[in-house]
Amino acid sequence: MIVCWRTVSVPAHERDRYLQWTADGRTVRETHGILAEWALEPSDGNDDTVVVTVWPSHEAFDAWIATPERDALTASDVHQVVDYRPITRYDVVGGYTTSTRPAPSTTTGATSAPSRCSSTTTSSTVTRR
């Protein structure tokens, strides 16, 4: 499994459209093997967005990059107004993901710890927009 990490600069007035564009492309991305996609914003809102995608393998990601469906998504007007930085790939070498998060304890107010995952950077980056 691999994780792809990319910083993007989304104009504030395009944020909602960008997030909807991501949601609208979910089915086609899942058809090509994507396991997860998250758009992360700093809590203070003062920096770029980070887009994280999870793929079963480098081969699945490379196949997605070469599809006409991806080209159609990236040709959209929403995609064109966002400034994309290079993608960095990480090999997943440990950790776990739970399918559901346990409910917080009502007697102590404690919450469960977040998932943790160790990774190492591979040397590959993707520069295609």
Buried (B, 14 or more C-beta within 10 A) or exposed (E): BBBBBBBBEBEEEBBEBBBEBBEEBEEBBEEBBBBEBEBEBEEEEEEBBBBBBBBEEBEBBEBBEEBEEBEEBBEEEBBEBBEBBEBBBBBBEEEEEEEEEEEEEEEEEEEEEEEEBEBEEEEBEBEEE
